[in-house]
Amino acid sequence: MQNHLRFITGLILMCTASRLTALPATDRPSGFRIEPHVMISGIASDYHIRAVDENGLPDREFDGQVLISGFDTRDGDTLAVFTHGGFMIGQAVPASGTLECRWDGGRTTLHLIRLPWVLAFLPPLLAILLAILLRQVIIALFVGIWAGAFMLAGYQPLESLHSILDHYLIDALAHPDHAAIVIFSMTLGGMAGIITRNGGT
């Protein structure tokens, strides 16, 4: 018991010390990141632009103005007012696959992957077709997810597999609503299996 208390006390002291010795955040970010980093030609979407530090981590301390060019707007450039390191532009259509952000600390270019609108229908259609042909829903769903990740990764097969496991799967299961749907679906499937084993239809 005493060892546990010592361990917890030491852990709290280390966390407190690291907070005290942390360098203060700068008022200028090192760059920006856009999500989603894909644009479907001619279709408006919500884009979240986040400030990042020199390590590529979110810089939530940044509050300032950034001039963003590259969106198809009447006024030309968009004046983005960042709060807590983020800015959201709603229902925007990028004019090209490149956006430029200018602020006091410099400028950076954000690149978007352009997809024809027809390709947006390919992953779900592929999943439905494989589910009908193979009668294996899990495999069909995985292939559909992989097809979407393949396009988002710039048509790189190994990177798309890595992004499924590292990004999309973890984010989907970490979201409370998604986790509730997965648990509900597994419970429903288990109950259907029990009813079938007991002779029910």
Secondary structure as UniProt FT lines:
FT   HELIX           2..21
FT   STRAND          31..35
FT   STRAND          38..40
FT   TURN            41..42
FT   STRAND          45..52
FT   TURN            54..55
FT   TURN            60..61
FT   STRAND          64..69
FT   TURN            74..75
FT   STRAND          78..83
FT   TURN            84..85
FT   STRAND          86..92
FT   STRAND          98..103
FT   TURN            104..105
FT   STRAND          106..111
FT   STRAND          113..115
FT   HELIX           117..121
FT   HELIX           122..134
FT   HELIX           137..152
FT   TURN            153..154
FT   HELIX           157..163
FT   HELIX           164..168
FT   HELIX           169..174
FT   HELIX           176..197
FT   TURN            198..199
//
